[in-house]
């Protein structure tokens, strides 16, 4: 979850209702975005805030 906080600026509350699969998917997106920042020096577009379950 630290990756999500650093890359997307989300708090644990933002991710509290995610399933394990959703957390893993968003963590992978954060990893890819972080890798592209390091190798290209530019930030990619944020894919948007995940949908919230109610």
N, C-alpha and C positions, 0 to 999 in steps of 0.2 A: 504494500500500500504506500510505502514511502515513494516509490517511483511515480505513482499517480499524483501524490501531493506535490512532488517537485516539478513534474512535466506539465500537469494540467491544473495545478493549484487547487486541488480538491482536498477536502477535509475527510476524516474518517466517517463523519456523519453523511457526507455526500455518497459514500460507498457502502453504507451500512446494510442496505437491503439487497445488494448484489448477490447473486448466486456465486458459488466458487467458479463456475465456468465463465461468468461475466467478469469477475475479477481477473481471471487468467487472460481473457481476451483483451481487456483494457490495459493490463500490465504489458502485454506484448505490443500493443500500440504505443505505449509509453517508451518501451525499449527501442522500437524502430524510430520513433521521433527523436529520441535522445541520441541515437547513433547518427542520424542524418544531420543533427545540429553539430556534432563533433567533427564529422568528416567534411561538411560543406560550409560550416560557419553561418548557416542561415536557418531560421526556424521555418518549419512547414506549417501549413494551415492546421489549426486545431480541429479535430474531427467533430467537435461539438460535445456538449454535455450529454451524458447518457440519459436515456429515458428513466424516469423515476417510477417505481411501482407503488401502487396505492392499495 
